Amino acid sequence: MYELFVMAVWAAPLLLKRGARIALSVRLAPVMSKVRQGIIPALFVVAGFAPLTHAHSQPRPTYAGAALEDTQVVAIMRDGISLDEAVSRAERQYHARVVRSDVQDEDGRKVYVLKLLSDDGRVFTVRIDANSGRNR
């Protein structure tokens, strides 16, 4: 629908300028027939493209085994937690300080591996899934 609006806005000043100049110089009836001769084919052209623009705006169907992923799935996969967020969550949850962090790939998923040092001197490792923020 946006394309139709742009075409109408683009064509309106041209048609009005030409139509007003002709209408002022001659009688109105011949001018209107000329306008109809130009507008009717233009409306058919615009109406012919309307289904294409509507179809183009619709989401594509997804098929099993398709190589392309749906954009919503990609957006959800990108939404996750950062390394800084994972460190602050782990420090709050375990009341310990992170002394080392690493990012690993496990089964195609990004995992933050954090080494923590507790107040009593214990060192332990926590693995946090980067997409969900859950401990592994």
Secondary structure by P-SEA (a helix, b strand, c coil): caaaaaaaaaaaaaaaaaaaaaaaaccaaaaaaaaaaaaaaaaaaaaaaaaaaaaaabbbbbccccccccaaaaaaaaccccaaaaaaaaaaaccccccbbbbbbcccbbbbbbbbbccccccbbbbbcccccccc
